[in-house]
Amino acid sequence: MKNVFDTILEVGHDEDFVPVVTADFRPTDAPAGSPAKLEVLAERIRKGLPLWHPEDRVDYAGLTGAIRPQD
């Protein structure tokens, strides 16, 4: 069984993380906080991609059943 320090020595730590943009780095239309968006973010991390895409959905426009934030 490894401990966290053994793992850091083996694969590094987040301070060394440098995301790489590849063809897999595509925007998502999943709304913020949704299970779909969380899965996209987790997959980006697994692939070593940047976490946020500049063309990701930023609002809830056009969604049905969504709760809109109060102004």
Helices and strands as residue ranges (DSSP letters): H 4-11, G 14-16, H 35-47
